[in-house]
Amino acid sequence: MKLRVVVLADTHAPRRWKACPPAVAEHLAGADVILHAGDVCVPSVLDELAAFAPVHVVAGNNDGPDVVAWGAPETLELDLAGLRVAMIHDSGQADGRPARMRRRFPDADLVVFGHSHIPMDVTGAGVRIFNPGSPTDRRRQPHGTVGLLDIEDGVLLDARIVPVT
């Protein structure tokens, strides 16, 4: 089974995300699964995303009880087409991040996180860590971004971070 996964984080609605940006919607239209690594801020964003594909989300530091009630735990571990994926919003400081994520999620093949708004795809300490950046609050980054993952039979065939602004 092959899955196309769209990864989002730090949408910060309604301040930054008024409605799904058209460039993001283009990617969502082809998604089998959507991962949101927190700082959704309002659950209506999750409803909007769920119209495209099933959504898995973790709570960020700006998410309140309404987002948690939608179904956003602090951490999440799931199997996506045989790939073991863990999610957390804040992975802590940059120094030692891969090793820290390996200790936190010893069975994960891939750890998806957000918080920094800095796109990242790094492998170390036996785990791949992936931050899609933010599609709507790029901070000091040149573009707003989302992540795209292609997974088949337990293998991450492709992972990329693409600009949407």
C-alpha positions as CSV (number, residue, x, y, z in Angstrom):
1,M,0.0,0.0,0.0
2,K,1.4,3.4,-1.0
3,L,0.5,6.5,1.0
4,R,0.8,10.2,0.0
5,V,1.2,12.2,3.3
6,V,1.0,16.0,3.6
7,V,2.7,17.3,6.7
8,L,1.8,20.7,8.3
9,A,2.7,22.5,11.4
10,D,2.3,25.9,13.0
11,T,-0.7,27.1,10.9
12,H,-1.5,29.6,13.7
13,A,-5.2,30.3,12.8
14,P,-6.9,32.6,12.6
15,R,-4.1,35.1,12.9
16,R,-2.0,33.5,10.1
17,W,-4.5,30.9,8.5
18,K,-7.7,32.6,7.6
19,A,-8.7,29.7,5.3
20,C,-6.7,27.0,3.6
21,P,-4.3,28.7,1.2
22,P,-4.8,27.6,-2.4
23,A,-1.2,26.4,-2.8
24,V,-1.6,24.2,0.3
25,A,-5.0,22.9,-0.9
26,E,-3.3,21.8,-4.2
27,H,-1.2,19.4,-2.1
28,L,-4.0,18.4,0.2
29,A,-6.1,17.3,-2.8
30,G,-3.8,14.4,-3.4
31,A,-3.3,13.4,0.2
32,D,-4.2,10.0,1.7
33,V,-3.3,11.2,5.2
34,I,-2.5,14.6,6.8
35,L,-0.2,15.1,9.7
36,H,-0.3,18.3,11.7
37,A,2.5,18.8,14.2
38,G,0.7,21.4,16.4
39,D,0.0,25.0,16.9
40,V,-3.3,24.7,14.9
41,C,-4.8,27.2,17.4
42,V,-8.4,26.7,16.4
43,P,-10.1,23.3,15.7
44,S,-11.9,24.6,12.6
45,V,-8.6,24.2,10.8
46,L,-8.6,20.5,11.6
47,D,-12.2,20.2,10.3
48,E,-11.1,22.0,7.1
49,L,-8.1,19.6,6.7
50,A,-10.3,16.5,7.4
51,A,-12.4,17.4,4.4
52,F,-9.3,16.4,2.3
53,A,-8.1,13.2,4.1
54,P,-7.9,11.7,7.6
55,V,-5.9,14.0,10.0
56,H,-3.5,13.0,12.8
57,V,-2.5,15.9,15.0
58,V,-0.6,16.7,18.2
59,A,-1.1,19.6,20.5
60,G,1.2,22.6,20.3
61,N,2.1,25.2,23.0
62,N,-0.5,27.5,21.4
63,D,-3.3,24.9,21.3
64,G,-6.0,25.0,23.8
65,P,-8.5,22.5,25.2
66,D,-10.7,22.7,22.1
67,V,-7.9,21.4,19.9
68,V,-7.0,18.7,22.4
69,A,-10.7,17.7,22.5
70,W,-10.7,17.4,18.7
71,G,-8.1,14.7,19.2
72,A,-4.7,16.2,19.7
73,P,-2.6,14.5,22.3
74,E,0.9,15.7,23.4
75,T,2.6,12.9,21.4
76,L,1.4,10.4,18.9
77,E,2.8,7.2,17.5
78,L,1.2,5.6,14.4
79,D,1.9,3.1,11.7
80,L,1.6,4.6,8.2
81,A,1.8,1.9,5.5
82,G,4.2,0.0,7.8
83,L,6.4,3.0,8.6
84,R,6.5,3.8,12.3
85,V,5.9,7.5,12.7
86,A,6.0,9.5,15.9
87,M,4.8,13.1,16.3
88,I,5.5,15.8,18.9
89,H,5.2,19.6,18.6
90,D,8.3,20.8,20.4
91,S,11.4,18.6,20.0
92,G,13.5,20.8,22.2
93,Q,16.8,22.5,21.4
94,A,18.6,21.8,18.2
95,D,21.7,20.3,19.9
96,G,21.3,16.6,20.2
97,R,17.8,16.6,18.7
98,P,18.1,13.3,16.7
99,A,19.5,11.4,19.7
100,R,16.8,12.9,22.0
101,M,14.0,11.9,19.6
102,R,15.5,8.4,19.4
103,R,15.3,8.1,23.2
104,R,11.8,9.6,23.3
105,F,10.5,7.4,20.5
106,P,12.7,4.3,20.4
107,D,10.6,2.4,17.9
108,A,10.1,5.3,15.4
109,D,11.5,5.3,11.9
110,L,10.4,9.0,11.5
111,V,9.7,11.7,14.0
112,V,7.6,14.6,12.8
113,F,7.7,17.9,14.8
114,G,7.0,21.6,14.5
115,H,7.4,24.6,16.8
116,S,10.5,26.2,15.3
117,H,8.9,27.1,12.0
118,I,12.3,26.0,10.5
119,P,12.0,23.3,7.8
120,M,14.2,20.4,8.5
121,D,14.9,16.9,7.2
122,V,17.8,15.2,9.1
123,T,18.8,11.7,9.8
124,G,20.9,10.9,12.9
125,A,21.1,8.5,15.8
126,G,19.1,5.9,13.8
127,V,16.0,8.1,13.2
128,R,14.9,10.6,10.6
129,I,13.4,13.8,12.0
130,F,11.2,16.0,9.9
131,N,9.8,19.5,10.4
132,P,7.7,20.8,7.5
133,G,8.1,24.5,8.6
134,S,4.9,26.6,8.5
135,P,2.8,27.3,5.5
136,T,1.5,30.6,6.9
137,D,4.0,32.0,9.4
138,R,7.4,31.7,7.8
139,R,9.2,33.9,10.3
140,R,12.8,34.2,9.1
141,Q,12.4,31.6,6.3
142,P,12.3,32.6,2.7
143,H,9.0,30.7,2.1
144,G,6.0,29.2,3.8
145,T,6.4,25.4,3.4
146,V,4.7,22.0,3.8
147,G,6.1,18.6,3.8
148,L,5.3,15.7,1.5
149,L,6.0,12.1,2.2
150,D,5.6,9.0,0.0
151,I,5.5,5.8,2.0
152,E,5.1,2.2,0.8
153,D,5.5,-1.1,2.5
154,G,7.3,0.4,5.6
155,V,9.7,2.5,3.5
156,L,9.9,6.2,3.3
157,L,10.3,6.5,-0.5
158,D,10.5,10.2,-0.6
159,A,10.4,13.1,1.8
160,R,10.5,16.7,0.7
161,I,9.7,20.2,1.9
162,V,8.0,22.4,-0.7
163,P,7.3,26.1,-0.8
164,V,3.7,27.2,-0.8
165,T,4.3,31.0,-0.7
